[in-house]
Amino acid sequence: MSTAWKELERRICAAWGGRRSGPQGRSGPDCTATPVALQVKRSGSGSGGIRGAWVAQARTDGAAARLPWVLVVAGHGSRAPVAVCDHAWLVAVCRQAGLLPPPAAP
């Protein structure tokens, strides 16, 4: 029988076009074949609080994989996880998608 955190990882990985990597005996992203290094966490509390150690782990995994990093956190029983990423990367992605105007000239 699968646990809730494994199901969460499967769902998040699939949303990003990849699949859950599972335990590998080393640190690394939780998903394979995704355009970002995903770290998926399930918070034991209903609040879905984000821990600094989780952000640090996501950054380290992203650097090691040479990919942008994204931390996804879901509170216990939550079907609406939140994502944390590098702000500059998010702004660049939004600009490429046409959601933000180009930067203003100095």
The first five atom37 places (N, CA, C, CB, O) and aatype in JSON, in Angstrom:
{
  "aatype": [12, 15, 16, 0, 17, 11, 6, 10, 6, 1, 1, 9, 4, 0, 0, 17, 7, 7, 1, 1, 15, 7, 14, 5, 7, 1, 15, 7, 14, 3, 4, 16, 0, 16, 14, 19, 0, 10, 5, 19, 11, 1, 15, 7, 15, 7, 15, 7, 7, 9, 1, 7, 0, 17, 19, 0, 5, 0, 1, 16, 3, 7, 0, 0, 0, 1, 10, 14, 17, 19, 10, 19, 19, 0, 7, 8, 7, 15, 1, 0, 14, 19, 0, 19, 4, 3, 8, 0, 17, 10, 19, 0, 19, 4, 1, 5, 0, 7, 10, 10, 14, 14, 14, 0, 0, 14],
  "atom_mask": [
    [1, 1, 1, 1, 1],
    [1, 1, 1, 1, 1],
    [1, 1, 1, 1, 1],
    [1, 1, 1, 1, 1],
    [1, 1, 1, 1, 1],
    [1, 1, 1, 1, 1],
    [1, 1, 1, 1, 1],
    [1, 1, 1, 1, 1],
    [1, 1, 1, 1, 1],
    [1, 1, 1, 1, 1],
    [1, 1, 1, 1, 1],
    [1, 1, 1, 1, 1],
    [1, 1, 1, 1, 1],
    [1, 1, 1, 1, 1],
    [1, 1, 1, 1, 1],
    [1, 1, 1, 1, 1],
    [1, 1, 1, 0, 1],
    [1, 1, 1, 0, 1],
    [1, 1, 1, 1, 1],
    [1, 1, 1, 1, 1],
    [1, 1, 1, 1, 1],
    [1, 1, 1, 0, 1],
    [1, 1, 1, 1, 1],
    [1, 1, 1, 1, 1],
    [1, 1, 1, 0, 1],
    [1, 1, 1, 1, 1],
    [1, 1, 1, 1, 1],
    [1, 1, 1, 0, 1],
    [1, 1, 1, 1, 1],
    [1, 1, 1, 1, 1],
    [1, 1, 1, 1, 1],
    [1, 1, 1, 1, 1],
    [1, 1, 1, 1, 1],
    [1, 1, 1, 1, 1],
    [1, 1, 1, 1, 1],
    [1, 1, 1, 1, 1],
    [1, 1, 1, 1, 1],
    [1, 1, 1, 1, 1],
    [1, 1, 1, 1, 1],
    [1, 1, 1, 1, 1],
    [1, 1, 1, 1, 1],
    [1, 1, 1, 1, 1],
    [1, 1, 1, 1, 1],
    [1, 1, 1, 0, 1],
    [1, 1, 1, 1, 1],
    [1, 1, 1, 0, 1],
    [1, 1, 1, 1, 1],
    [1, 1, 1, 0, 1],
    [1, 1, 1, 0, 1],
    [1, 1, 1, 1, 1],
    [1, 1, 1, 1, 1],
    [1, 1, 1, 0, 1],
    [1, 1, 1, 1, 1],
    [1, 1, 1, 1, 1],
    [1, 1, 1, 1, 1],
    [1, 1, 1, 1, 1],
    [1, 1, 1, 1, 1],
    [1, 1, 1, 1, 1],
    [1, 1, 1, 1, 1],
    [1, 1, 1, 1, 1],
    [1, 1, 1, 1, 1],
    [1, 1, 1, 0, 1],
    [1, 1, 1, 1, 1],
    [1, 1, 1, 1, 1],
    [1, 1, 1, 1, 1],
    [1, 1, 1, 1, 1],
    [1, 1, 1, 1, 1],
    [1, 1, 1, 1, 1],
    [1, 1, 1, 1, 1],
    [1, 1, 1, 1, 1],
    [1, 1, 1, 1, 1],
    [1, 1, 1, 1, 1],
    [1, 1, 1, 1, 1],
    [1, 1, 1, 1, 1],
    [1, 1, 1, 0, 1],
    [1, 1, 1, 1, 1],
    [1, 1, 1, 0, 1],
    [1, 1, 1, 1, 1],
    [1, 1, 1, 1, 1],
    [1, 1, 1, 1, 1],
    [1, 1, 1, 1, 1],
    [1, 1, 1, 1, 1],
    [1, 1, 1, 1, 1],
    [1, 1, 1, 1, 1],
    [1, 1, 1, 1, 1],
    [1, 1, 1, 1, 1],
    [1, 1, 1, 1, 1],
    [1, 1, 1, 1, 1],
    [1, 1, 1, 1, 1],
    [1, 1, 1, 1, 1],
    [1, 1, 1, 1, 1],
    [1, 1, 1, 1, 1],
    [1, 1, 1, 1, 1],
    [1, 1, 1, 1, 1],
    [1, 1, 1, 1, 1],
    [1, 1, 1, 1, 1],
    [1, 1, 1, 1, 1],
    [1, 1, 1, 0, 1],
    [1, 1, 1, 1, 1],
    [1, 1, 1, 1, 1],
    [1, 1, 1, 1, 1],
    [1, 1, 1, 1, 1],
    [1, 1, 1, 1, 1],
    [1, 1, 1, 1, 1],
    [1, 1, 1, 1, 1],
    [1, 1, 1, 1, 1]
  ],
  "atom_positions": [
    [[0.85, -1.18, 0.0], [0.0, 0.0, 0.0], [0.88, 1.24, 0.0], [-0.96, 0.0, 1.22], [1.85, 1.31, 0.76]],
    [[0.58, 2.2, -0.83], [1.37, 3.41, -0.98], [1.0, 4.42, 0.09], [1.17, 4.01, -2.37], [-0.14, 4.47, 0.56]],
    [[1.96, 5.21, 0.47], [1.7, 6.26, 1.45], [1.33, 7.55, 0.76], [2.92, 6.46, 2.37], [1.56, 7.71, -0.44]],
    [[0.76, 8.48, 1.51], [0.29, 9.75, 0.96], [1.41, 10.55, 0.32], [-0.38, 10.58, 2.04], [1.2, 11.18, -0.72]],
    [[2.6, 10.54, 0.91], [3.69, 11.36, 0.33], [4.15, 10.8, -1.0], [4.87, 11.44, 1.31], [4.57, 11.57, -1.88]],
    [[4.09, 9.48, -1.18], [4.45, 8.91, -2.48], [3.43, 9.31, -3.54], [4.54, 7.37, -2.39], [3.79, 9.64, -4.67]],
    [[2.16, 9.27, -3.17], [1.1, 9.68, -4.1], [1.26, 11.15, -4.47], [-0.29, 9.43, -3.49], [1.07, 11.52, -5.63]],
    [[1.6, 11.98, -3.49], [1.83, 13.4, -3.76], [2.98, 13.57, -4.75], [2.13, 14.16, -2.45], [2.86, 14.33, -5.71]],
    [[4.08, 12.88, -4.51], [5.21, 12.96, -5.44], [4.81, 12.52, -6.84], [6.38, 12.1, -4.93], [5.18, 13.17, -7.82]],
    [[4.07, 11.43, -6.95], [3.63, 10.95, -8.27], [2.78, 12.0, -8.99], [2.83, 9.65, -8.14], [2.97, 12.25, -10.18]],
    [[1.86, 12.61, -8.25], [0.97, 13.62, -8.82], [1.74, 14.85, -9.29], [-0.1, 14.02, -7.8], [1.5, 15.37, -10.39]],
    [[2.66, 15.32, -8.46], [3.43, 16.52, -8.81], [4.36, 16.22, -9.99], [4.25, 17.01, -7.59], [4.44, 17.02, -10.92]],
    [[5.04, 15.1, -9.96], [5.94, 14.73, -11.06], [5.17, 14.63, -12.37], [6.65, 13.39, -10.76], [5.64, 15.12, -13.4]],
    [[4.0, 14.01, -12.35], [3.19, 13.87, -13.55], [2.75, 15.23, -14.08], [1.96, 12.99, -13.28], [2.71, 15.44, -15.29]],
    [[2.42, 16.15, -13.19], [2.0, 17.5, -13.61], [3.11, 18.22, -14.36], [1.56, 18.32, -12.39], [2.85, 19.06, -15.22]],
    [[4.36, 17.89, -14.03], [5.52, 18.51, -14.68], [6.04, 17.66, -15.85], [6.65, 18.72, -13.65], [7.09, 17.95, -16.41]],
    [[5.31, 16.61, -16.2], [5.68, 15.79, -17.35], [6.71, 14.72, -17.05], [0.0, 0.0, 0.0], [7.29, 14.14, -17.97]],
    [[6.94, 14.45, -15.77], [7.94, 13.44, -15.41], [7.35, 12.32, -14.59], [0.0, 0.0, 0.0], [6.14, 12.09, -14.6]],
    [[8.22, 11.64, -13.88], [7.76, 10.57, -13.0], [8.6, 10.57, -11.73], [7.82, 9.19, -13.71], [9.72, 11.08, -11.7]],
    [[8.04, 9.98, -10.71], [8.7, 9.9, -9.4], [9.96, 9.08, -9.51], [7.75, 9.3, -8.33], [9.95, 7.98, -10.08]],
    [[11.06, 9.61, -8.97], [12.33, 8.88, -9.05], [12.46, 7.82, -7.98], [13.49, 9.85, -8.95], [13.17, 6.83, -8.18]],
    [[11.8, 8.0, -6.85], [11.9, 7.02, -5.77], [13.23, 7.09, -5.07], [0.0, 0.0, 0.0], [14.1, 7.86, -5.47]],
    [[13.42, 6.29, -4.03], [14.68, 6.31, -3.29], [15.85, 5.84, -4.15], [14.57, 5.45, -2.04], [15.78, 4.81, -4.81]],
    [[16.93, 6.63, -4.11], [18.1, 6.29, -4.92], [19.36, 6.11, -4.09], [18.32, 7.37, -5.96], [20.44, 5.83, -4.63]],
    [[19.23, 6.27, -2.79], [20.4, 6.12, -1.94], [21.31, 7.34, -1.94], [0.0, 0.0, 0.0], [22.42, 7.29, -1.43]],
    [[20.84, 8.42, -2.53], [21.58, 9.68, -2.55], [20.58, 10.81, -2.66], [22.62, 9.71, -3.73], [19.41, 10.6, -2.96]],
    [[21.06, 12.02, -2.41], [20.16, 13.16, -2.55], [19.97, 13.48, -4.02], [20.71, 14.39, -1.79], [20.78, 13.09, -4.86]],
    [[18.92, 14.17, -4.32], [18.63, 14.56, -5.69], [17.17, 14.9, -5.83], [0.0, 0.0, 0.0], [16.39, 14.71, -4.9]],
    [[16.78, 15.4, -7.0], [15.37, 15.75, -7.22], [14.46, 14.53, -7.04], [15.19, 16.34, -8.62], [14.87, 13.39, -7.21]],
    [[13.2, 14.82, -6.69], [12.22, 13.76, -6.47], [11.6, 13.24, -7.77], [11.13, 14.25, -5.56], [10.93, 12.22, -7.78]],
    [[11.84, 13.97, -8.87], [11.24, 13.6, -10.15], [12.32, 13.49, -11.22], [10.17, 14.62, -10.57], [13.34, 14.17, -11.17]],
    [[12.06, 12.62, -12.19], [12.95, 12.5, -13.34], [12.22, 13.01, -14.58], [13.43, 11.02, -13.55], [10.99, 13.05, -14.61]],
    [[12.99, 13.41, -15.58], [12.46, 13.87, -16.87], [11.57, 15.1, -16.74], [11.67, 12.75, -17.53], [10.55, 15.19, -17.43]],
    [[11.94, 16.04, -15.88], [11.22, 17.31, -15.74], [12.17, 18.46, -16.09], [10.65, 17.47, -14.29], [13.39, 18.3, -15.99]],
    [[11.63, 19.61, -16.5], [12.48, 20.73, -16.89], [13.08, 21.48, -15.71], [11.7, 21.68, -17.72], [13.9, 22.38, -15.9]],
    [[12.7, 21.12, -14.49], [13.22, 21.73, -13.27], [13.57, 20.61, -12.28], [12.19, 22.72, -12.66], [13.1, 19.48, -12.41]],
    [[14.39, 20.95, -11.31], [14.71, 20.01, -10.23], [13.62, 20.16, -9.17], [16.15, 20.28, -9.63], [13.6, 21.15, -8.42]],
    [[12.73, 19.19, -9.1], [11.61, 19.26, -8.16], [11.93, 18.57, -6.85], [10.37, 18.62, -8.78], [12.47, 17.46, -6.82]],
    [[11.6, 19.25, -5.77], [11.67, 18.68, -4.43], [10.25, 18.76, -3.89], [12.71, 19.44, -3.5], [9.69, 19.85, -3.79]],
    [[9.65, 17.63, -3.54], [8.25, 17.58, -3.09], [8.23, 17.21, -1.61], [7.43, 16.56, -3.94], [8.85, 16.23, -1.19]],
    [[7.51, 18.01, -0.83], [7.41, 17.78, 0.6], [5.94, 17.79, 1.02], [8.2, 18.83, 1.39], [5.13, 18.54, 0.49]],
    [[5.64, 16.96, 1.97], [4.3, 16.92, 2.56], [4.43, 17.33, 4.01], [3.65, 15.5, 2.43], [5.09, 16.66, 4.8]],
    [[3.8, 18.43, 4.34], [3.86, 18.96, 5.7], [2.89, 18.19, 6.58], [3.52, 20.47, 5.72], [1.76, 17.92, 6.19]],
    [[3.35, 17.83, 7.75], [2.49, 17.09, 8.68], [1.36, 17.93, 9.22], [0.0, 0.0, 0.0], [0.34, 17.39, 9.65]],
    [[1.53, 19.23, 9.21], [0.47, 20.09, 9.72], [-0.44, 20.52, 8.58], [1.06, 21.33, 10.43], [-0.05, 20.46, 7.42]],
    [[-1.62, 20.94, 8.9], [-2.57, 21.4, 7.9], [-2.15, 22.71, 7.26], [0.0, 0.0, 0.0], [-2.68, 23.09, 6.21]],
    [[-1.19, 23.41, 7.88], [-0.8, 24.74, 7.39], [0.08, 24.67, 6.15], [-0.08, 25.49, 8.48], [0.15, 25.63, 5.39]],
    [[0.75, 23.54, 5.93], [1.64, 23.45, 4.77], [2.86, 24.34, 4.92], [0.0, 0.0, 0.0], [3.35, 24.88, 3.93]],
    [[3.35, 24.51, 6.14], [4.49, 25.38, 6.4], [5.73, 24.97, 5.63], [0.0, 0.0, 0.0], [5.96, 23.79, 5.36]],
    [[6.53, 25.95, 5.27], [7.75, 25.73, 4.49], [8.95, 25.86, 5.41], [7.84, 26.73, 3.29], [9.11, 26.87, 6.1]],
    [[9.79, 24.86, 5.41], [10.99, 24.86, 6.25], [12.19, 25.33, 5.46], [11.24, 23.46, 6.83], [12.34, 25.02, 4.28]],
    [[13.05, 26.08, 6.12], [14.26, 26.57, 5.48], [15.15, 25.45, 4.97], [0.0, 0.0, 0.0], [15.8, 25.59, 3.94]],
    [[15.17, 24.34, 5.69], [16.0, 23.19, 5.26], [15.47, 22.61, 3.95], [16.0, 22.09, 6.36], [16.25, 22.12, 3.13]],
    [[14.16, 22.68, 3.74], [13.59, 22.18, 2.48], [14.02, 23.06, 1.32], [12.06, 22.12, 2.56], [14.34, 22.55, 0.24]],
    [[14.02, 24.38, 1.53], [14.45, 25.31, 0.48], [15.92, 25.07, 0.17], [14.22, 26.78, 0.92], [16.32, 25.02, -1.0]],
    [[16.73, 24.92, 1.21], [18.17, 24.66, 1.0], [18.38, 23.37, 0.22], [18.9, 24.58, 2.35], [19.23, 23.32, -0.67]],
    [[17.63, 22.32, 0.54], [17.75, 21.05, -0.17], [17.37, 21.22, -1.63], [16.87, 19.98, 0.5], [18.05, 20.7, -2.51]],
    [[16.29, 21.94, -1.91], [15.84, 22.15, -3.28], [16.89, 22.93, -4.07], [14.49, 22.91, -3.3], [17.17, 22.59, -5.22]],
    [[17.48, 23.96, -3.46], [18.54, 24.74, -4.12], [19.75, 23.86, -4.43], [18.97, 25.93, -3.24], [20.3, 23.92, -5.53]],
    [[20.15, 23.05, -3.48], [21.3, 22.17, -3.67], [21.03, 21.16, -4.78], [21.64, 21.44, -2.36], [21.89, 20.93, -5.63]],
    [[19.85, 20.55, -4.76], [19.49, 19.58, -5.8], [19.47, 20.24, -7.18], [18.11, 18.96, -5.5], [19.92, 19.65, -8.16]],
    [[18.94, 21.46, -7.25], [18.91, 22.18, -8.52], [20.3, 22.48, -9.04], [0.0, 0.0, 0.0], [20.58, 22.3, -10.23]],
    [[21.17, 22.92, -8.16], [22.55, 23.22, -8.57], [23.25, 21.95, -9.05], [23.34, 23.85, -7.4], [23.95, 21.97, -10.06]],
    [[23.06, 20.85, -8.33], [23.7, 19.59, -8.71], [23.17, 19.09, -10.06], [23.48, 18.52, -7.62], [23.93, 18.52, -10.85]],
    [[21.89, 19.29, -10.32], [21.27, 18.83, -11.57], [21.44, 19.87, -12.7], [19.79, 18.54, -11.34], [21.1, 19.6, -13.85]],
    [[21.95, 21.03, -12.35], [22.09, 22.15, -13.3], [20.74, 22.52, -13.93], [23.09, 21.79, -14.41], [20.63, 22.74, -15.13]],
    [[19.74, 22.58, -13.05], [18.38, 22.94, -13.45], [17.83, 23.97, -12.48], [17.47, 21.68, -13.51], [18.28, 24.04, -11.33]],
    [[16.86, 24.77, -12.91], [16.16, 25.62, -11.94], [15.5, 24.72, -10.9], [15.11, 26.54, -12.65], [15.08, 23.6, -11.21]],
    [[15.39, 25.2, -9.68], [14.8, 24.39, -8.62], [13.39, 24.88, -8.3], [15.68, 24.43, -7.37], [13.09, 26.07, -8.39]],
    [[12.54, 23.94, -7.91], [11.19, 24.25, -7.45], [10.88, 23.32, -6.28], [10.13, 24.1, -8.61], [11.02, 22.1, -6.39]],
    [[10.46, 23.92, -5.18], [10.03, 23.18, -4.0], [8.51, 23.21, -3.98], [10.63, 23.79, -2.68], [7.91, 24.29, -4.05]],
    [[7.88, 22.06, -3.89], [6.41, 21.97, -3.83], [6.05, 21.4, -2.46], [5.82, 21.07, -5.0], [6.54, 20.34, -2.06]],
    [[5.18, 22.12, -1.75], [4.79, 21.71, -0.39], [3.27, 21.61, -0.31], [5.33, 22.7, 0.67], [2.56, 22.52, -0.73]],
    [[2.8, 20.51, 0.23], [1.36, 20.32, 0.45], [1.14, 20.0, 1.92], [0.78, 19.18, -0.46], [1.82, 19.16, 2.5]],
    [[0.18, 20.67, 2.51], [-0.19, 20.37, 3.88], [-0.94, 19.06, 3.95], [0.0, 0.0, 0.0], [-1.44, 18.57, 2.93]],
    [[-1.03, 18.49, 5.13], [-1.75, 17.24, 5.32], [-3.18, 17.38, 4.81], [-1.74, 16.83, 6.81], [-3.91, 18.27, 5.26]],
    [[-3.58, 16.52, 3.9], [-4.93, 16.55, 3.37], [-5.19, 17.62, 2.32], [0.0, 0.0, 0.0], [-6.32, 17.74, 1.83]],
    [[-4.18, 18.39, 1.97], [-4.37, 19.47, 1.01], [-4.32, 18.96, -0.43], [-3.31, 20.56, 1.21], [-3.49, 18.11, -0.76]],
    [[-5.19, 19.47, -1.27], [-5.15, 19.16, -2.7], [-4.64, 20.36, -3.5], [-6.55, 18.74, -3.19], [-4.67, 20.35, -4.73]],
    [[-4.17, 21.4, -2.78], [-3.68, 22.61, -3.43], [-2.29, 22.95, -2.91], [-4.65, 23.8, -3.19], [-2.15, 23.84, -2.07]],
    [[-1.24, 22.25, -3.38], [0.11, 22.53, -2.91], [0.58, 23.92, -3.33], [1.07, 21.47, -3.44], [0.03, 24.53, -4.25]],
    [[1.6, 24.4, -2.64], [2.23, 25.68, -2.99], [3.62, 25.38, -3.52], [2.29, 26.65, -1.76], [4.22, 24.35, -3.21]],
    [[4.13, 26.31, -4.33], [5.46, 26.14, -4.91], [6.34, 27.32, -4.51], [5.39, 26.01, -6.45], [5.88, 28.46, -4.42]],
    [[7.61, 27.02, -4.27], [8.61, 28.03, -3.94], [9.73, 27.87, -4.95], [9.14, 27.87, -2.46], [10.17, 26.76, -5.25]],
    [[10.19, 29.0, -5.49], [11.28, 28.95, -6.45], [12.08, 30.24, -6.36], [10.75, 28.74, -7.89], [11.74, 31.15, -5.6]],
    [[13.15, 30.31, -7.15], [13.96, 31.52, -7.21], [13.15, 32.62, -7.92], [15.31, 31.24, -7.96], [12.63, 32.39, -9.02]],
    [[13.05, 33.78, -7.31], [12.23, 34.86, -7.85], [12.7, 35.31, -9.23], [12.24, 36.04, -6.91], [11.87, 35.51, -10.12]],
    [[14.0, 35.46, -9.43], [14.51, 35.9, -10.73], [14.15, 34.9, -11.83], [16.04, 36.09, -10.67], [13.81, 35.3, -12.94]],
    [[14.21, 33.63, -11.52], [13.83, 32.6, -12.49], [12.34, 32.72, -12.83], [14.15, 31.19, -11.95], [11.97, 32.64, -14.0]],
    [[11.5, 32.91, -11.82], [10.06, 33.03, -12.05], [9.75, 34.25, -12.91], [9.32, 33.12, -10.71], [8.91, 34.16, -13.81]],
    [[10.4, 35.37, -12.65], [10.18, 36.58, -13.45], [10.59, 36.31, -14.9], [10.98, 37.78, -12.88], [9.87, 36.69, -15.83]],
    [[11.74, 35.65, -15.1], [12.2, 35.34, -16.47], [11.2, 34.44, -17.19], [13.58, 34.66, -16.43], [10.9, 34.67, -18.37]],
    [[10.68, 33.42, -16.51], [9.69, 32.52, -17.13], [8.42, 33.29, -17.48], [9.37, 31.34, -16.18], [7.86, 33.1, -18.56]],
    [[7.97, 34.15, -16.59], [6.76, 34.94, -16.86], [6.97, 35.91, -18.02], [6.34, 35.72, -15.6], [6.06, 36.13, -18.81]],
    [[8.16, 36.47, -18.13], [8.47, 37.35, -19.28], [8.45, 36.54, -20.57], [9.85, 38.04, -19.09], [7.88, 36.98, -21.57]],
    [[9.08, 35.37, -20.57], [9.09, 34.52, -21.77], [7.68, 34.11, -22.18], [9.95, 33.26, -21.53], [7.41, 33.95, -23.37]],
    [[6.8, 33.95, -21.22], [5.42, 33.54, -21.49], [4.55, 34.73, -21.89], [4.83, 32.85, -20.27], [3.37, 34.56, -22.22]],
    [[5.11, 35.93, -21.86], [4.35, 37.11, -22.22], [3.43, 37.63, -21.12], [0.0, 0.0, 0.0], [2.54, 38.44, -21.38]],
    [[3.64, 37.17, -19.89], [2.82, 37.59, -18.78], [3.31, 38.88, -18.14], [2.76, 36.51, -17.75], [2.57, 39.55, -17.41]],
    [[4.57, 39.24, -18.41], [5.17, 40.47, -17.88], [5.8, 41.24, -19.03], [6.23, 40.15, -16.78], [6.26, 40.64, -20.0]],
    [[5.82, 42.55, -18.93], [6.49, 43.33, -19.97], [8.0, 43.19, -19.84], [6.08, 44.82, -19.9], [8.49, 42.77, -18.8]],
    [[8.73, 43.54, -20.91], [10.19, 43.51, -20.8], [10.64, 44.5, -19.73], [10.86, 43.85, -22.17], [9.91, 45.43, -19.4]],
    [[11.84, 44.3, -19.19], [12.31, 45.24, -18.16], [12.42, 46.64, -18.73], [13.67, 44.78, -17.61], [12.75, 46.83, -19.9]],
    [[12.15, 47.62, -17.89], [12.25, 49.02, -18.32], [13.71, 49.41, -18.52], [11.58, 49.96, -17.27], [14.59, 48.94, -17.8]],
    [[13.95, 50.25, -19.49], [15.32, 50.72, -19.75], [15.75, 51.63, -18.6], [15.42, 51.48, -21.14], [14.94, 52.4, -18.08]],
    [[17.01, 51.54, -18.2], [17.49, 52.38, -17.08], [17.56, 53.84, -17.42], [18.83, 51.93, -16.63], [17.94, 54.65, -16.58]]
  ]
}
